[in-house]
Amino acid sequence: MIICVLVLFQGISENYANPKTCLFHVLFKAAALAFYILSALFVNNFVIIFVITVLLAALDFWVVKNVSGRILVGLRWWNEINDEGESVWKFECLDGESLARMNKKDSWLFWWTLYLTAAAWIILGIFSLIRLQADYLLVIGVCLSLSIANIVGFTKCNKDAKKNIQDWTTNALLSGSVRSHLQSAFGV
């Protein structure tokens, strides 16, 4: 088992700019899904399955939100409550030049695993409905909500980052073209 992980890690490290971050980004997602799926074979206690699966999903949520999102795609989000009691989304992203230098494979891995994990939880939810296991829907609901929270947060953050980059580019082009017109008009 350890040899398989090392071989996988060596393959990842050759292709990705941040192989350790990529490994942990995928590891916690896979651990939560694998434990949930395999626990039915070995554990017959719902409470243990619930606690460990939700703990692994919460670790995944935290790693994605606070570590891999920053390193792999240069984005960070959080939500605050303002003085009026309203929920306010806050976004942080690298500048345009730094975002352009981000590794495309790292970004691809980040986004695809984010969406595929949510899809996997939805499929598992459908299977729980078919088997009439309402208690396991609670586990899936918690894990799916954590996964969707990251999807929504990073998608909003990505849109905000693209808007900021477009605004910056537009302002830079306008200021550059206005400056060049003024310089040519005054012969400077």
C-alpha positions in Angstrom: 0.0 0.0 0.0 2.7 2.5 1.0 4.7 1.5 -2.2 1.6 2.3 -4.3 1.2 5.7 -2.7 4.9 6.5 -3.3 4.7 5.4 -6.9 1.6 7.6 -7.4 3.3 10.5 -5.6 6.4 10.2 -7.9 4.1 10.2 -11.0 2.3 13.3 -9.7 5.5 15.1 -8.8 6.8 14.9 -12.3 3.7 16.5 -13.9 2.4 19.0 -11.3 4.0 22.2 -9.9 2.7 21.5 -6.4 2.6 17.7 -6.1 2.2 17.5 -2.3 -0.7 19.9 -2.3 -2.3 18.0 -5.2 -1.9 14.8 -3.3 -3.6 16.1 -0.1 -6.3 17.8 -2.2 -7.2 14.4 -3.7 -6.4 12.3 -0.6 -9.0 13.8 1.8 -11.7 13.6 -0.8 -10.8 10.0 -1.7 -10.5 9.1 2.0 -14.1 10.4 2.8 -15.6 8.7 -0.2 -13.6 5.4 0.3 -14.4 5.2 4.0 -18.1 5.8 3.4 -18.3 3.1 0.7 -16.1 0.5 2.3 -17.4 1.0 5.9 -20.6 -0.8 4.9 -18.5 -3.9 4.4 -16.6 -3.8 7.7 -18.4 -1.6 10.2 -22.0 -2.1 11.2 -22.2 1.0 13.5 -23.9 4.0 11.9 -22.5 6.4 14.5 -18.9 5.4 13.7 -19.5 5.7 10.0 -21.1 9.1 10.4 -18.4 10.6 12.7 -15.4 9.4 10.7 -16.9 10.2 7.2 -18.0 13.7 8.3 -14.6 14.3 10.0 -12.8 13.3 6.8 -15.2 15.5 4.7 -14.6 18.4 7.1 -10.8 18.0 6.8 -11.2 18.0 3.0 -13.3 21.2 3.2 -10.7 22.9 5.4 -7.7 21.8 3.2 -9.5 22.9 0.0 -10.7 26.2 1.4 -7.5 27.2 3.2 -4.6 25.4 1.5 -5.1 23.9 -1.9 -7.4 26.7 -3.2 -4.6 29.2 -2.5 -1.8 27.1 -3.9 -3.3 25.4 -6.9 -5.6 28.2 -8.3 -4.6 31.3 -6.3 -8.0 31.9 -4.8 -9.4 32.2 -1.3 -12.9 32.9 0.0 -14.7 33.3 3.2 -18.0 34.6 4.5 -18.5 37.2 7.2 -21.5 38.7 8.9 -21.5 42.5 8.7 -22.9 45.0 11.4 -26.4 44.8 9.9 -26.4 41.0 10.3 -26.1 40.3 6.6 -23.9 37.6 5.1 -21.1 39.1 3.0 -18.8 37.0 0.7 -15.2 38.0 0.7 -12.8 37.0 -2.0 -9.0 37.1 -2.4 -7.0 36.2 -5.5 -3.5 36.7 -6.7 -2.8 39.5 -9.1 -3.2 38.9 -12.9 0.4 38.2 -13.5 0.6 35.6 -10.8 -2.6 34.0 -11.9 -1.3 33.7 -15.4 1.7 31.8 -14.1 -0.4 29.2 -12.3 0.2 25.6 -13.4 -2.6 24.5 -15.7 -2.5 20.9 -14.5 -2.8 22.0 -10.9 -5.8 24.1 -11.8 -7.4 21.3 -13.8 -7.0 18.8 -11.0 -8.4 21.3 -8.5 -11.6 22.1 -10.4 -12.3 18.6 -11.7 -11.9 16.9 -8.3 -14.1 19.6 -6.7 -17.0 18.9 -9.1 -16.5 15.1 -9.3 -16.5 14.8 -5.5 -19.9 16.5 -5.4 -21.2 14.3 -8.2 -20.0 11.2 -6.3 -21.9 12.2 -3.2 -25.0 12.8 -5.3 -24.7 9.3 -6.8 -24.2 7.8 -3.4 -27.3 9.7 -2.2 -29.3 8.2 -5.0 -28.2 4.7 -4.0 -29.2 5.4 -0.4 -32.6 6.5 -1.6 -33.0 3.4 -3.7 -32.0 1.2 -0.7 -34.3 3.2 1.6 -31.4 4.1 4.0 -32.6 7.4 5.2 -30.0 7.6 8.0 -27.2 7.4 5.5 -28.7 10.3 3.6 -27.8 12.4 6.6 -24.1 11.6 6.2 -24.3 12.2 2.5 -26.1 15.5 3.1 -23.4 16.8 5.4 -20.6 15.8 3.0 -22.4 17.1 0.0 -23.1 20.4 1.7 -19.4 20.9 2.5 -18.5 20.0 -1.0 -21.1 22.4 -2.5 -20.0 25.2 -0.2 -16.5 25.0 -1.6 -17.8 24.8 -5.2 -20.0 27.9 -4.6 -17.2 29.8 -2.8 -14.5 29.1 -5.4 -16.8 29.6 -8.3 -17.9 33.1 -7.0 -14.2 33.8 -6.2 -13.1 32.8 -9.7 -15.8 35.0 -11.3 -14.7 37.9 -9.1 -11.1 37.4 -9.9 -11.8 37.3 -13.7 -13.9 40.5 -13.3 -11.0 42.2 -11.4 -8.5 41.1 -14.0 -10.7 42.5 -16.9 -11.3 45.8 -15.0 -7.5 46.1 -14.4 -6.7 45.3 -18.1 -9.3 47.7 -19.3 -8.0 50.5 -17.1 -4.4 49.7 -18.1 -5.3 49.8 -21.8 -7.3 52.9 -21.5 -4.7 54.8 -19.5 -2.0 53.6 -21.9 -4.0 54.6 -25.0 -5.0 58.0 -23.5 -1.4 58.6 -22.5 -0.2 57.7 -26.0 -2.8 60.0 -27.6 -1.8 62.9 -25.4 1.9 62.3 -26.1 1.3 62.3 -29.8 -1.0 65.3 -29.7 1.5 67.4 -27.8 4.5 66.0 -29.5 6.1 64.8 -26.2 
